[in-house]
Amino acid sequence: MTTRQMELRKGLLTGLLMTGLFAVLFLCLAITGQAAGKKGTVKNRVLNVRQEASTSSSIVCKLSQGNTVTIESEKTGTDGMTWYKITCTSGGKSVKGYVRGDLVTVSGTSALGSSGSTGSSGSSTTTFGDTEVLYVKASSVNVREDASTTSAKVAGLIKGTQVKQKKTVTGSDGKAWTKVSFTYNGTKTYGYIRSDLLTAEGSGSSQSGTSAPAQSTSTKDGDILAVNVEAVRVRKHASDSSEIVANLMKGDKVKQKSTKTGSDGKQWTKVSFDINGTKYHGYIRSDFLTYSGSSQSSSQSSGNSEDSEYRYVSATAVRVREKPSDDATIVANLLKGDRVEFRKERIGDDGKKWTKVAFTLNGTRYHGYIRSDLLSTTK
């Protein structure tokens, strides 16, 4: 082979090698830059743009639903979710930052990369992204110390209660749980709520109760009334925007003090009631209450109006059961002298009498059954 032929062959090999390198480089750029330059539209009502790909990172700016962004690249955040590095306009200035991929609709595609909208099993999960403010959508929920239904209860909240989202984790039951903060009885409180029991959409007004029928019987001051909805807020004044005094559940009884027309034009009932020995006063929308009896007839039948609706634990300690059975799930443990609210009595599957009771323990409202022979009408 001549020197000229060797040079030509060498040049040809070099050309092929360079062409291959350029092809590989182009392919890599096409893959890693798939999102670059694409437009995205904000899906959430409010979306925080973060400095880094993490919900714990500082907020650069806030965007509203419908705002558009330019996606520069994507990466996996500290939460394992896909985040987009974006450029957007805020306050008339160009801003760069990160947003969660599942909170943005990318133009020309339903998703770009793994958005985290489904779990590893492929089943859909409730995600709120970075909305921060959420609302309880169930009639009532228990806030837990950890992401587990067996964890200690921190508080009980009712429908429409506003909480602030901290982070979302997978609980011991394999479901999504949201760590939240909220003010409870004047104290800043933290805990976990199952994510499917929360919503990013507020009700527009703070409802006092849900699915309330009209009050069927006219009442007078001094009558005993019962809550006729799943859960209700007792307010300091006759207004849905007034301070919350306490939360009551269906069947809880109160004493009517007076009635008045509230700022919403509806009738409100001023009531008094007792929770664990503490007397409370406040207002409940009248249509969330039903006549249960007169205080006069109660006092005549029992001879003691103060304790006619209460029972006291007479044994050293008792277990409160979910149903009238020694095999039923334990709701709580009470000690001798603890007072509970009487609801009704029935025969259990063991042939013995059981009393359905209600009580508040550590700020949480409970209902359950105690064997009637373990209770007394006097302390």
N, C-alpha and C positions, 0 to 999 in steps of 0.2 A: 504494500500500500504506500502510495507516495505521500510526501509531506502535505501536499495540497489536499488530498483526500482525507487525511487524518484531521486537518484543521476544519474541513467541512463537516465531518462526522461529529467532532467535538462541539461545533457551533450548533448543530442540529439537536444534540443531546441537551445542551444548555437551554436552548429555546423551549424544548418540551418540558424540562424541569421547571422553568419559570412560569410556563403556562399552567402547569399543574398547581404550583404554589398559589398563583393568583386565583385559580378556580376554588381551591380550598378556603382561601381567605375570604372570597366573596360569599361562599356558602356559610361560613361562620358568622360573617356580618349580617347575612340575611336572617340567620336563626336568632342571634342575640339582639338584633335590632328590629325584631318583628313589630314591636310596639312603637318604636320611635316615629314621631311625627303624626301619629294617629290622634284623632280627637275623641274626647270622652265627655259624657254628660252626667252630672251629679244626680244620683237616684234618691238620696236621702233628703229629708226636710232640711237638716243642717249637717254639714260635713266639715270636720276639722282637718286642715292641712298641717301635717307634722314636719318637724325639722328632720327627723329620721324615721325609718320604717318600724315604728313602735308606738303603741298607744300611751306609753309612759313618756314619750318624747315631747318637747315643748311645742305648743301650737303656734304656727306661723301666721295663719289667718283662718277665717271660717268662710265656707261657701254655702250657697243655698241651692235647693232643688232646681234643676234646669240649667245651672251654670255650666259653661263648657271649659275644658282644660285641654292642654296639649301634653300627650304622654311621650316622655323622652326615653324611658327604659323601665324595666321591672326587676324586682328582686324579692326574695323570701324574707319576710320580717322576723322579728324575735318571737312572734306568736305562731310561726309556721305558715302564715297566710301570705298570699301574693300581694305585694304593694307596688304601686306605680310611682315613679319619679315624674312629677308633672310641673308644667309651667302654667300659671293662671294669672288673671288680673284681679287685684284687690285694692280698693281705694284709689283706682286710677294708676296703680303701679304694677309692674310685672313681678310676680313672686314665684319662687321655686320651692318645692317641698314634696312630701310623700302622702299618698292617700291609699286606703285599702282598695284592692282591685275589685272586690265584690260590691263596692258602693258606687261604682262608675260604670255606665254603659258605654262601651267602645263602639265608635261608628263603624258600621259594616260587619260587625261580628257580635254574637251574643255573649262571648266571653273571650278572654285572652289569657292563656295560662290557667293555672289552678286558682280559682277565686275563693275556695273554701266554703262554697254554698252547700256542699254536701259532705257528709262524714265519710270515713273510710269504707263504710258499708254501702255507701251510695244513697242512703236515705236522707231526705232533706232535713235540715235543722233550722231553727229560728236564729237569725243573725241580725244584730242591730248596728254593727259596725261601731262607729265612733260618735253616735248621736248624743251621748252623755246623759241627757234627760230621758227617762223612761217612765211608764205608768203601769200600775198593776191592772191587768185586764180580767183576772178571775174575781169571783165574788169576794174571796178572802184567801190570803196566802200566809204561810209561815216563813219568816226569815230565819235562816239557819246559820250557825256559827261557821260551818264548813259546807262544802258542796256535796251534801248527802242528806237523805231524808231521815237518817238515824242520828244526825248531829243535833246538838242542843239548840233549842229555839231561842232566838234573840228577841223576836217581836212578832206580832200579828198585824198585817196590813189588809186593808179592804180595797175594793175596786176603785180605780181612779187615783189612788195615792201616788204622788210623784216621788221618784227616787233618782239618784245620780249614778250612772254606770261607771264602774272602775275598770273591770276587765271581765272576760268570759273564759271559763275553764270547763273541762270535761269532768263531771262528777264521778263518784264511785259506782253510780248506776249506769254509766256510759252516756248520760244525757248532758246537754249543755246547761251550765249554771252561770248566772251573772252575779259578780260581786257588786254590791251597791252601797251607797251611803244615803242617809236620810235623817231627818230630825224626828225623834220619838220621845214624847213627853218632855220636850224641851232639851233633849240631849242628842248630840251628834252620834249616830249609831251606824255600825257597819255589819254586813252579813251577806249571805248568798240566797238568791231566789232562782228557782228553775226558769230558764230563759223563755220557755213556751208559755209562762204565766205573766209575761211582760209584753208591752207593746210600745212602739215609738210614737204612736199617735195618741194625744190626749183627748179627753172627751169634750173639750171646749169649755165645760164648766164642771166644777167639783160637785158631783152628785152626792146626796146624802144617803141614798140607798138604790136598790135596783129592783125592777119589775114589781113595783108597788101597786096593789089593788086599792081602790078607793075605800075609805073608812066607812064601813057599813052601818055602824051604830053610833048615834050621837052620844057624846060623852060629856061629863061635867067634872068640875074640879074635885079632886079627891079620888076619882076612879082609878083602878088599876088597869094599865094598858100593856099590851104585848107587842113586841116588834114583829111585823108581818113580812119582812123581806130578809134575804139571806144575811145581810150585814148592813149596818147603818152607823153614820157618824153623829155623835151628839155635839152640837155647836154651842159656843158661849152666848151667841146672839142669834136671832132669827134670820140667818142669812147663810147661803152656801159658801160664802167667802170668809165667814167668821172662824175664829180659832176653834180647833177641835178639842173637846173636853175628854171624850172617851169614844171607844168603838164598842157597839153592842151587836149581838148576833140574834138570829131568828129565835123567837120564843122568850127572849129576855124580857123581864117585866119592869115597868116603871110606874111611878105615881104621877098623875096629872096635877099640875099646879095652876096653870092658866093657859089660855090660847090667845094668839094675836096674829095679825097679818104681817108677813115679813116683807123685806125690801124687794122680793121677787113677786109680790102680789099673791102669794100662796099662804095657806094657813099653817102656822107652826104651833107646836104644843110645848110649853115649858114643863119639864119633868124633873123628878128627883128619883134617885136610885142608889143602891148600895153595892159596892164592889169590895169584897174582902174587908168589911168593917168600915170602909170609908164612904162617906155620904157625898154624892155628886149632884149638881144641878146643871141643867142646860136645855137646849132646844132641839127637837126632832120634828121634821116635817110631819104634819098630822096624818097624811095619807100613808105613812109608813108604820102607823100604829093601829091596833085593833083593840076594842073593848074586851077586857078579860074579867072584870068584876069590880064591885065597889069595895073600898077599904072598910066600910062599915060592916058589910056582910062578912068580910074576912075576919074582922076582929070578933064578931059575934060567934062565929063558928069555932074559932080557936081560943078565944079568951085572951089572946096576946097578939095584937096586930104587928108588933115589932118583929116577931119570929115566926109568923104564920107561913112564910114562904121559904124558910131556911131549915136546914138540918145540920147537926154537928156530929163529927166522927166520934164514936163512943169507944172504939177499939184502940189499942196502942198504935196500930198502923193499919192502913187499908190500901188495897190497889183499886184504882178506878179503871173499869174495863170499858172497851169500845161497845160491847154488847152485853146483855144480861146473862153472862156465862163465865165460869171460872177459867174456861179455855180461851176466852176472847183476848184480843190484843190489849196490853196494858197502856192506858192513856197517861196516867201519872200515879204517884204515891202520895197519900195524905197521912197526917199524923193526928193523934187524939186532940180533940178540941177545934180542929180546923172546921170552918163554916163553909157550907155549900148552898147553892140555891136549888130548891126543890122544883122539879119539873113534872114528873108523873111516876106512877108505880106500876109494875107489871110482873107477871110470873115468868121466871127464867126457865131454860131447858132443864134445870136441875129440880124444878118444882118449887123453888123458893122465891120469895118476893125480892125484887130488885128495884131500886129507886134511881131514876134518871136525874142527874144533877148537872149544874153548870157552876163554874168557878174560874177565877183568874189566878194564875201562878206565874210569877216573874214577868208580869206585863202581858202574858198571852192568855187568851180566852180558851177554855176547855169545856167539853161536854162528855159525859160518860155515865156508866152505871156503877153503883155501889150496892152490895147486899143490904137490904133494909134493916136487918137485925144488927148491923154495924153502925147504924145512925140513930141519933136521938133528936127530939124536938127541943131539948134544952142543953145548954153547954155544960 
